[in-house]
Amino acid sequence: MSNLSNWLNERGITRVECLIPDLSGTARGKRVSSDSLTTGSELRFPLVGLVQSISGDCQQQLVPATDPDMRLIADLASLRPLPWASEPTAQLIHDCHAEDGTPVPQAPRNVLKRVLAHYQALGLQPIVAPEMEFYLTAAAADPCQPPGAPSGRHGQRETRRRPYSIDAADTFSAVLDDIYRYCHEQGIGAAAVLHEVGRGQLEINLDHGDALALADQVFLFKRTVHEAARQHGLIATFMAKPMADDAGSAMHIHQSLIHLQTGLNAFSLPDGKPAPCFFHYIGGLQHYLPDAMLLFAPYVNSFRRLAPFSAAPINVAWGYDNRTCGLRIPHSPPAARRVENRLPGVDANPYLALAATLACGLLGIRQEIKPDAALQGSAYGLPYAFPRTLGNAITALENSEDLAEILGAEFVASYCALKKVEDEEFNRIVTPWELQNLLEYV
């Protein structure tokens, strides 16, 4: 703990936010004094706090009857300052362990670590780069009403679409400047920014790197964007489909593999041609992504984004520089050969989305699954290749023994049980559409 103590003392930090990501990807934990952290005091946290529904209901049926604590073990590699705190504060991500020291299977970070251990056993390391789409909206007094168009630095509301406009992105330069400054101070590799298709929709790409490190960065990036937006009187949303008539928001995941011994791209042969495992990886994605959709589209709203002839794919076709495909292969030199999975929504838990896409690719390599031929034309006319509802996605994941073996059977069972609760809660609601169209007319 001496290095931790020195790091905190050098920055005058007196308190630390001890964080864990729950099954929804929300930050849970506790704030402690730096003294208690550096003197070796053991941190504990209720296991049930990990398995909360998105509406905030703790699922007691998913934990032992004694309602036990977990032991929180700090990952010092995740130690960062909290740039917007009113007094010097650090944040530190923790792993969740049972009393006997074994990893808690429901903890999202542990699920990703489990998948990465399978790759390590093969002498491989996944490298990923997420693209984060989100909306800035006007602050709303009534959360039941659709989000309003945001005002930029000129005071004008963005009421029409301005896809890819540099001037439209510059309208939000003040909040973007804060996002970039906060990311820099936290070591989050925020790279390019562009204005997306929707009104007030932006995309920020993160630099490629180790999968666990990037999952941590996405986890912290979302907190950062929310905070920066609030400081400018705006709301940031990572909801997959916040507005009916505008584009949904994705978390496209670029992924490749490197050999641990050489550091070379495992998707490419020495002569620059694609390696067999490149095609097997694609084959695994095509075969298993439909079973894993619950981890890429975790809410009822997620499936509103995945619609025919929209920017979001409904297929698992693959093609070279083909954005209509669920799996796009960007043009690149052999050293950067990679697959872009365009299915995940930005509402997905980053640890679980990364674990799922890597698990599908791993199964393809293990089973030497051959992909379909690369698609030459548009994939927008293809039929749905995966479940269209949350309930069907739950069933698909429950029935996949291969994915359960990689992700952990106890995790899959707990996650599906939680999603059933959320699905049932939504289905008890009478929507405005039903009242408007049925109340007096049936």
C-alpha positions in Angstrom: 0.0 0.0 0.0 3.0 2.3 0.1 2.7 3.2 -3.6 -1.0 4.0 -3.0 -0.2 6.1 0.0 2.5 8.1 -1.9 0.1 8.6 -4.9 -2.6 10.0 -2.7 -0.3 12.1 -0.6 1.4 13.7 -3.6 -2.0 14.9 -4.8 -3.4 15.9 -1.4 -6.2 13.4 -1.7 -8.1 12.8 1.5 -11.0 10.6 0.2 -11.5 7.9 -2.3 -14.6 6.6 -4.2 -14.4 2.8 -4.1 -16.3 1.7 -7.1 -17.8 -1.6 -8.5 -19.9 -1.8 -11.7 -23.1 -3.7 -11.1 -24.9 -5.9 -13.6 -26.4 -2.8 -15.4 -23.0 -1.1 -15.5 -24.0 1.5 -12.9 -21.3 2.6 -10.4 -22.0 1.3 -6.9 -19.7 1.4 -3.9 -18.7 3.7 -1.0 -16.6 6.7 -0.3 -13.9 6.3 2.3 -11.1 8.3 3.8 -7.7 7.8 2.2 -6.3 6.9 5.6 -8.6 4.0 6.0 -7.7 2.7 2.6 -4.0 2.9 3.0 -4.0 1.3 6.5 -5.3 -1.9 5.0 -8.9 -1.7 6.3 -10.9 -4.4 4.5 -13.8 -3.1 2.4 -17.0 -5.1 2.2 -20.2 -4.5 0.3 -23.6 -6.3 0.2 -23.7 -8.9 -2.6 -27.3 -7.9 -3.3 -26.1 -4.4 -4.3 -24.5 -6.0 -7.3 -27.8 -7.5 -8.6 -30.1 -4.6 -8.8 -32.6 -4.0 -11.5 -32.3 -0.8 -13.5 -35.2 0.6 -11.6 -33.3 0.1 -8.3 -34.8 -3.0 -6.9 -32.4 -5.3 -5.1 -33.0 -8.9 -6.2 -32.8 -10.8 -2.9 -33.8 -14.1 -4.6 -30.5 -14.0 -6.5 -28.3 -14.1 -3.4 -27.9 -16.6 -0.5 -30.6 -16.5 2.2 -28.1 -15.0 4.6 -27.7 -11.8 2.4 -23.9 -11.9 2.7 -21.2 -9.3 2.0 -18.6 -9.4 -0.7 -14.9 -8.6 -0.1 -13.8 -5.7 -2.3 -10.3 -6.0 -3.7 -8.8 -2.8 -5.2 -7.2 -2.9 -8.6 -4.6 -0.3 -8.2 -4.1 -0.1 -12.0 -7.6 1.6 -12.1 -6.6 4.4 -9.6 -7.5 7.8 -11.0 -8.4 11.3 -9.8 -12.0 12.5 -9.8 -11.5 15.7 -11.8 -14.8 17.4 -10.9 -14.8 16.8 -7.2 -15.1 19.8 -4.9 -12.1 18.7 -2.9 -9.2 16.4 -4.0 -10.8 12.9 -4.5 -9.7 9.7 -6.1 -11.7 6.8 -7.6 -10.6 3.2 -7.5 -12.3 0.3 -9.2 -12.6 -2.9 -7.1 -13.1 -6.6 -7.8 -15.7 -8.6 -6.0 -14.7 -11.7 -4.0 -16.5 -14.1 -1.8 -15.4 -14.7 1.8 -13.3 -17.7 0.7 -11.5 -15.5 -1.8 -13.1 -16.8 -5.0 -14.4 -14.3 -7.6 -18.1 -13.5 -7.4 -19.5 -15.0 -10.6 -22.1 -12.3 -11.1 -19.6 -9.4 -11.0 -19.3 -8.0 -14.6 -15.6 -7.4 -14.2 -15.0 -11.0 -13.2 -17.0 -12.2 -16.2 -14.7 -10.3 -18.5 -11.7 -11.6 -16.7 -12.9 -15.1 -17.0 -13.1 -14.7 -20.8 -9.7 -13.1 -21.0 -8.2 -16.1 -19.1 -9.4 -18.4 -21.9 -7.6 -16.3 -24.4 -4.5 -16.2 -22.3 -4.5 -19.9 -22.2 -4.2 -19.8 -26.0 -1.4 -17.3 -25.9 -3.6 -14.5 -27.2 -4.7 -11.1 -25.9 -7.8 -9.3 -27.2 -7.3 -5.6 -28.3 -10.5 -3.5 -28.5 -11.6 0.0 -29.3 -15.1 1.1 -28.5 -17.0 3.9 -30.3 -19.3 5.7 -27.9 -22.5 7.4 -29.3 -24.7 9.5 -27.0 -27.1 12.3 -27.0 -27.0 15.7 -25.3 -30.6 16.9 -24.6 -32.2 19.8 -22.8 -32.8 19.3 -19.1 -36.4 18.0 -18.7 -38.7 18.7 -15.7 -40.8 15.7 -16.6 -38.9 12.5 -17.3 -42.0 10.9 -18.9 -41.9 13.4 -21.8 -39.6 13.0 -24.8 -36.2 14.7 -24.4 -35.9 18.2 -25.8 -33.4 19.6 -28.3 -30.3 20.9 -26.6 -29.0 24.5 -26.8 -25.4 25.0 -27.9 -23.0 27.8 -27.2 -25.0 30.2 -29.5 -28.1 29.7 -27.5 -29.9 28.1 -30.4 -31.6 24.7 -30.1 -30.6 21.9 -32.4 -34.0 21.3 -34.0 -32.9 19.8 -37.3 -30.5 17.0 -38.2 -26.9 18.0 -39.1 -25.1 14.7 -39.7 -21.3 14.8 -39.5 -21.3 18.6 -39.4 -18.1 20.0 -37.8 -19.9 23.3 -37.1 -22.7 21.4 -35.3 -20.2 19.6 -33.1 -18.5 22.9 -32.4 -21.8 24.2 -31.1 -21.2 21.9 -28.0 -17.5 22.8 -27.7 -17.8 24.0 -24.1 -19.1 20.7 -22.8 -16.8 18.7 -25.2 -13.8 20.6 -23.9 -14.7 19.6 -20.3 -15.3 16.0 -21.4 -11.8 15.9 -23.0 -10.2 17.6 -20.1 -11.7 15.2 -17.6 -10.9 12.2 -19.8 -7.2 13.4 -20.0 -7.0 13.8 -16.3 -8.3 10.3 -15.8 -6.2 8.6 -18.5 -9.2 7.8 -20.7 -8.0 7.8 -24.3 -10.8 9.9 -25.9 -9.7 10.4 -29.5 -11.9 11.6 -32.4 -15.3 13.3 -31.9 -18.0 13.8 -34.6 -21.6 14.9 -34.8 -23.7 11.9 -35.5 -27.0 11.6 -37.4 -29.4 12.5 -34.6 -30.1 16.0 -33.2 -27.7 16.5 -30.4 -26.1 13.1 -31.0 -22.3 12.9 -30.7 -19.7 10.1 -31.0 -16.4 9.9 -29.2 -14.0 7.1 -30.1 -11.7 5.6 -27.5 -8.1 4.6 -28.2 -7.5 0.8 -28.7 -6.0 -1.3 -26.0 -6.4 -4.1 -23.5 -10.0 -5.2 -23.1 -10.2 -4.9 -19.3 -8.6 -1.5 -19.4 -11.0 -0.3 -22.1 -14.0 -1.6 -20.2 -12.9 0.4 -17.2 -12.5 3.4 -19.4 -16.0 3.1 -20.8 -17.4 2.7 -17.3 -15.7 5.9 -16.2 -16.3 7.7 -19.5 -20.1 7.4 -19.0 -19.8 9.0 -15.6 -17.6 11.7 -17.0 -20.0 12.6 -19.8 -23.0 12.7 -17.5 -21.2 15.0 -15.1 -19.8 17.4 -17.8 -23.3 17.7 -19.3 -24.9 18.5 -16.0 -22.4 21.3 -15.4 -23.6 22.9 -18.7 -27.3 22.5 -17.9 -27.7 19.6 -20.3 -28.6 15.9 -19.9 -26.4 13.3 -21.5 -28.1 10.0 -22.3 -26.7 6.6 -23.2 -30.1 5.2 -23.8 -30.1 3.2 -27.0 -33.2 4.8 -28.5 -34.1 8.0 -26.6 -36.1 9.6 -29.4 -38.5 7.8 -31.7 -37.7 9.8 -34.9 -33.9 10.0 -34.5 -31.1 7.5 -34.8 -30.3 5.1 -32.0 -26.9 5.1 -30.1 -24.5 2.3 -30.5 -21.2 1.1 -28.9 -19.4 -0.3 -31.9 -16.6 -2.5 -30.8 -13.5 -2.9 -32.9 -11.6 -6.1 -31.9 -8.5 -8.0 -32.8 -6.1 -10.5 -31.2 -2.4 -10.3 -30.7 0.1 -13.1 -29.9 1.4 -12.7 -26.4 4.9 -13.8 -27.3 5.4 -11.7 -30.4 2.9 -8.9 -30.1 1.8 -9.5 -33.7 -1.7 -9.4 -34.9 -3.1 -13.0 -34.8 -5.6 -12.2 -37.5 -2.8 -11.8 -40.1 -0.2 -14.2 -41.5 3.5 -13.1 -41.9 2.8 -12.5 -45.6 -0.1 -10.1 -44.7 -2.9 -12.4 -45.7 -5.8 -13.1 -43.3 -5.0 -15.9 -40.9 -7.5 -18.9 -40.5 -8.4 -17.7 -37.0 -9.6 -14.4 -38.5 -12.3 -16.2 -40.4 -13.0 -18.6 -37.6 -13.5 -15.6 -35.3 -16.0 -14.1 -37.7 -17.7 -17.4 -38.0 -18.0 -17.6 -34.2 -19.6 -14.1 -34.1 -22.0 -15.0 -36.8 -23.0 -18.3 -35.1 -23.2 -17.1 -31.5 -24.1 -13.4 -31.5 -27.9 -14.2 -31.8 -27.7 -16.2 -28.6 -25.7 -13.4 -26.9 -28.0 -10.5 -27.9 -29.2 -9.9 -24.3 -25.7 -8.7 -23.4 -25.7 -6.2 -26.3 -29.4 -5.2 -26.0 -30.2 -5.4 -22.3 -33.4 -3.4 -22.1 -36.8 -3.2 -23.8 -35.7 0.1 -25.3 -32.6 -1.5 -26.8 -34.6 -3.4 -29.4 -36.2 -0.2 -30.7 -32.8 0.8 -32.0 -32.4 -2.4 -34.0 -34.9 -1.7 -36.8 -34.9 -2.5 -40.5 -33.3 0.0 -42.9 -31.9 2.0 -40.0 -28.3 2.8 -39.2 -28.4 -0.1 -36.7 -28.0 -3.6 -38.3 -30.4 -6.4 -37.8 -28.1 -9.0 -39.3 -24.8 -10.9 -38.7 -23.5 -10.6 -42.2 -19.9 -9.5 -42.7 -18.3 -7.4 -45.3 -15.3 -5.3 -46.1 -15.9 -1.6 -45.3 -19.7 -2.4 -45.4 -21.6 -0.4 -42.7 -24.8 -2.2 -43.5 -23.4 -5.4 -42.1 -23.5 -6.3 -38.4 -19.9 -7.2 -38.7 -17.7 -4.7 -40.7 -14.1 -5.2 -41.6 -12.5 -1.8 -41.9 -9.8 -1.2 -44.5 -6.4 -1.5 -42.7 -2.9 -2.7 -43.0 -2.4 -6.4 -41.9 -1.0 -5.2 -38.6 -4.3 -3.6 -37.8 -6.7 -6.2 -39.2 -9.8 -6.2 -37.0 -13.5 -6.9 -36.9 -16.1 -4.2 -35.9 -19.1 -5.5 -34.1 -21.9 -3.0 -34.9 -24.7 -4.7 -32.9 -24.1 -3.5 -29.3 -26.1 -0.5 -28.0 -24.4 2.1 -26.0 -26.7 1.2 -23.1 -24.9 -2.2 -22.7 -22.7 -2.9 -19.7 -19.2 -2.5 -21.3 -17.7 -5.4 -19.3 -20.5 -7.7 -20.4 -20.6 -6.5 -24.0 -16.9 -7.0 -24.4 -17.0 -10.4 -22.6 -19.8 -11.5 -24.9 -18.3 -10.5 -28.2 -15.0 -12.0 -27.3 -16.7 -15.2 -26.1 -18.4 -15.6 -29.4 -15.2 -15.1 -31.3 -13.4 -17.5 -29.0 -16.0 -20.2 -29.6 -15.5 -19.7 -33.4 -11.7 -20.2 -33.0 -12.1 -23.3 -30.8 -14.7 -24.9 -33.1 -13.1 -23.6 -36.3 -16.4 -22.2 -37.5 -16.4 -21.1 -41.1 -18.2 -17.8 -41.9 -20.5 -17.1 -44.7 -19.1 -15.4 -47.8 -18.4 -11.7 -47.3 -21.4 -9.6 -48.4 -20.8 -7.4 -51.4 -23.9 -5.3 -51.5 -26.3 -3.9 -48.9 -27.4 -6.0 -45.9 -30.3 -3.7 -45.0 -32.8 -5.9 -46.8 -31.8 -9.0 -44.9 -34.3 -10.5 -42.3 -33.7 -10.3 -38.6 -30.9 -12.6 -37.5 -31.4 -12.5 -33.8 -34.2 -12.1 -31.2 -36.5 -9.1 -31.6 -37.7 -8.8 -28.0 -36.1 -8.8 -24.6 -38.1 -12.0 -23.6 -36.8 -13.9 -26.6 -33.3 -12.7 -26.0 -33.4 -14.0 -22.5 -34.5 -17.4 -23.7 -31.7 -17.5 -26.3 -29.0 -16.8 -23.7 -30.5 -19.3 -21.2 -30.4 -22.0 -23.9 -26.8 -21.5 -24.9 -24.6 -24.0 -23.1 -21.5 -23.0 -25.0 -21.8 -19.4 -24.0 -22.6 -20.4 -20.4 -19.4 -22.4 -20.3 -17.3 -19.4 -21.3 -19.1 -16.7 -19.4 -20.0 -18.8 -16.3 -23.3 -20.7 -15.8 -24.0 -18.9 -12.5 -23.6 -15.5 -14.1 -25.9 -16.4 -17.0 -28.6 -17.7 -14.7 -28.5 -14.6 -12.5 -28.4 -12.2 -15.4 -31.3 -13.8 -17.1 -33.3 -13.9 -13.9 -32.7 -10.2 -13.4 -33.7 -9.4 -17.0 -37.0 -11.4 -16.5 -37.8 -9.1 -13.6 -37.2 -6.0 -15.7 -39.2 -7.4 -18.6 -42.1 -8.3 -16.3 -42.0 -4.8 -14.7 -42.2 -3.2 -18.1 -45.0 -5.4 -19.3 -47.2 -4.3 -16.4 -47.1 -0.7 -17.7 -49.9 0.7 -19.9 -48.1 2.9 -22.4 -49.3 6.2 -23.8 -49.8 4.6 -27.2 -52.3 2.1 -25.8 -54.2 4.9 -24.0 -54.2 7.1 -27.1 -55.3 4.5 -29.6 -57.3 2.0 -27.6 -59.0 3.8 -24.7 -62.0 5.1 -26.6 -61.7 3.2 -29.9 -62.0 -0.6 -29.1 
